Amino acid sequence: MTVNAEAFKKALQDWASGVTIVTTTSSSNEPLGMTATSFTSVSMEPPQILVCINDSALTSAAIAENHYFAVNILGADQQAISNLFAGGASVENRFESVAWSKGINAVPVLDESIASLECKVVQQIRAGTHWVIIGEVKQAICRSGKPLLYFRTRYRQLNNESDQ
Ligand SMILES: Cc1cc2nc3c(=O)[nH]c(=O)nc-3n(C[C@H](O)[C@H](O)[C@H](O)COP(=O)(O)O)c2cc1C
């Protein structure tokens, strides 16, 4: 039995998530990044996370070459950055409008995201159209702010003022 494609999409839209920018560096040392909501924690010991990245995204091939990437968790006021890194800006122009610095292995870290996790690839598994990229977290930087959320194809915000 094959799941109905519409039902599959609709069910997934009922999953609420945060929004991240996954970054790495190209073989010519250019910063690369894309918006991704498919981020989850995997293991505490060793500390591991995963992201699922489409094979067609430039970032996925670059992570495979570089072996390092970062996951930058966006704040509530960073919807425009999410749109830029989801195709709103060309790959070359995406970093022009964000503050960033070089982290481990020169991987870009977004200075104004609410948290950044710098990772080394430990496994990259092909699954359909995507790569499941599991990374061991080498550095976690926590800043401050409320997260940007994504639910039923729209950006959302926490509405409880005490949720900081
Ligand atoms: C809210 C949101 C979440 C997304 N999550 C993912 C994701 O988890 N994995 C993925 O491969 N693409 C995801 N995308 C799509 C990519 O960000 C988009 O295709 C991007 O342009 C790919 O990068 P590229 O232009 O460098 O190929 C998401 C887009 C949006 C707007």
The ligand as an SDF file (V2000), in Angstrom:
LIG
                    3D

 31 33  0  0  0  0  0  0  0  0999 V2000
   10.6490   26.8560    6.1070 C   0  0  0  0  0  0  0  0  0  0  0  0
   11.4990   26.0580    5.1240 C   0  0  0  0  0  0  0  0  0  0  0  0
   12.0810   24.8670    5.5290 C   0  0  0  0  0  0  0  0  0  0  0  0
   12.8740   24.1100    4.6490 C   0  0  0  0  0  0  0  0  0  0  0  0
   13.4470   22.9570    5.1010 N   0  0  0  0  0  0  0  0  0  0  0  0
   14.2240   22.2250    4.2580 C   0  0  0  0  0  0  0  0  0  0  0  0
   14.8530   21.0430    4.7270 C   0  0  0  0  0  0  0  0  0  0  0  0
   14.7380   20.6570    5.8930 O   0  0  0  0  0  0  0  0  0  0  0  0
   15.6330   20.3470    3.8480 N   0  0  0  0  0  0  0  0  0  0  0  0
   15.7990   20.7480    2.5440 C   0  0  0  0  0  0  0  0  0  0  0  0
   16.5000   20.0700    1.7850 O   0  0  0  0  0  0  0  0  0  0  0  0
   15.2140   21.8870    2.0830 N   0  0  0  0  0  0  0  0  0  0  0  0
   14.4430   22.6380    2.9080 C   0  0  0  0  0  0  0  0  0  0  0  0
   13.8750   23.7910    2.4640 N   0  0  0  0  0  0  0  0  0  0  0  0
   14.1080   24.2190    1.0950 C   0  0  0  0  0  0  0  0  0  0  0  0
   15.4900   24.8700    0.9070 C   0  0  0  0  0  0  0  0  0  0  0  0
   15.7510   25.8750    1.8870 O   0  0  0  0  0  0  0  0  0  0  0  0
   15.5830   25.5350   -0.4860 C   0  0  0  0  0  0  0  0  0  0  0  0
   15.2660   24.5950   -1.4730 O   0  0  0  0  0  0  0  0  0  0  0  0
   16.9750   26.1190   -0.7410 C   0  0  0  0  0  0  0  0  0  0  0  0
   16.8610   27.0480   -1.7880 O   0  0  0  0  0  0  0  0  0  0  0  0
   17.9880   25.0690   -1.0970 C   0  0  0  0  0  0  0  0  0  0  0  0
   19.2370   25.6400   -1.2020 O   0  0  0  0  0  0  0  0  0  0  0  0
   19.9560   25.9220   -2.6240 P   0  0  0  0  0  0  0  0  0  0  0  0
   19.1680   27.0720   -3.2280 O   0  0  0  0  0  0  0  0  0  0  0  0
   21.3280   26.3030   -2.2140 O   0  0  0  0  0  0  0  0  0  0  0  0
   19.8900   24.6780   -3.4390 O   0  0  0  0  0  0  0  0  0  0  0  0
   13.0750   24.5620    3.3360 C   0  0  0  0  0  0  0  0  0  0  0  0
   12.4980   25.7810    2.9270 C   0  0  0  0  0  0  0  0  0  0  0  0
   11.7220   26.5270    3.8090 C   0  0  0  0  0  0  0  0  0  0  0  0
   11.1190   27.8370    3.3550 C   0  0  0  0  0  0  0  0  0  0  0  0
  1  2  1  0
  2  3  1  0
  2 30  2  0
  3  4  2  0
  4  5  1  0
  4 28  1  0
  5  6  2  0
  6  7  1  0
  6 13  1  0
  7  8  2  0
  7  9  1  0
  9 10  1  0
 10 11  2  0
 10 12  1  0
 12 13  2  0
 13 14  1  0
 14 15  1  0
 14 28  1  0
 15 16  1  0
 16 17  1  0
 16 18  1  0
 18 19  1  0
 18 20  1  0
 20 21  1  0
 20 22  1  0
 22 23  1  0
 23 24  1  0
 24 25  2  0
 24 26  1  0
 24 27  1  0
 28 29  2  0
 29 30  1  0
 30 31  1  0
M  END
$$$$
